[in-house]
């Protein structure tokens, strides 16, 4: 939609899909752009094209991921000039809103201001609290396939949380954590190991054995088959080992 933008336009609505931008322009006449790679990615190369606008409304999508992306983009674009359309039944994505006969201009006017970053009212949190209640499974995080009891305790692997496991030497911390991480890694969770006590070779051997669910010591003919599959996991290892300078 960039060629349709005039230099005189000072207000813009940013959407996640081309059809949403078209629906907005058709229903309201406002300048509308669609992000080129969907609602969750704002390429830095596009930022200069958005500098002319004094007010930007982010109406990206109707799920939790799009809402989180909108808040992140608002920080990149300057909170003072950004407003957000909170996803909800009465505020679906623009194309759906047009199809339902909703008033898109009214929805835009009700957009929430993105600033001030240090102050927030319950009015701004209200819909988010409701969203967490409605999307309790999404908020809970990624569940472990092999540890149903752990899911009950931790509610899944949640973004932004730090979990600490402690125990005496030889109690099985490394064995369990490698199984714990491998379970998530097999579900696509990018995993980085920083093992300062056990070498990466030994750690990888433990995880490969757990991945194959069998000992490969006496089945070396199967090694390449399992190693190829193991290699495809989003799994990485830090090269640090032993005592390290904090820098």
Secondary structure as GFF3:
##gff-version 3
##sequence-region A 1 247
A	DSSP	three_ten_helix	2	4	.	.	.	ID=ss1
A	DSSP	beta_strand	11	15	.	.	.	ID=ss2
A	DSSP	alpha_helix	18	28	.	.	.	ID=ss3
A	DSSP	beta_strand	32	34	.	.	.	ID=ss4
A	DSSP	three_ten_helix	44	50	.	.	.	ID=ss5
A	DSSP	beta_strand	55	59	.	.	.	ID=ss6
A	DSSP	alpha_helix	64	77	.	.	.	ID=ss7
A	DSSP	three_ten_helix	79	81	.	.	.	ID=ss8
A	DSSP	beta_strand	82	84	.	.	.	ID=ss9
A	DSSP	alpha_helix	94	99	.	.	.	ID=ss10
A	DSSP	alpha_helix	104	109	.	.	.	ID=ss11
A	DSSP	beta_strand	112	113	.	.	.	ID=ss12
A	DSSP	alpha_helix	122	134	.	.	.	ID=ss13
A	DSSP	alpha_helix	136	140	.	.	.	ID=ss14
A	DSSP	alpha_helix	148	154	.	.	.	ID=ss15
A	DSSP	alpha_helix	173	185	.	.	.	ID=ss16
A	DSSP	beta_strand	191	193	.	.	.	ID=ss17
A	DSSP	alpha_helix	200	212	.	.	.	ID=ss18
A	DSSP	three_ten_helix	220	222	.	.	.	ID=ss19
A	DSSP	alpha_helix	223	231	.	.	.	ID=ss20
A	DSSP	beta_strand	235	237	.	.	.	ID=ss21
###
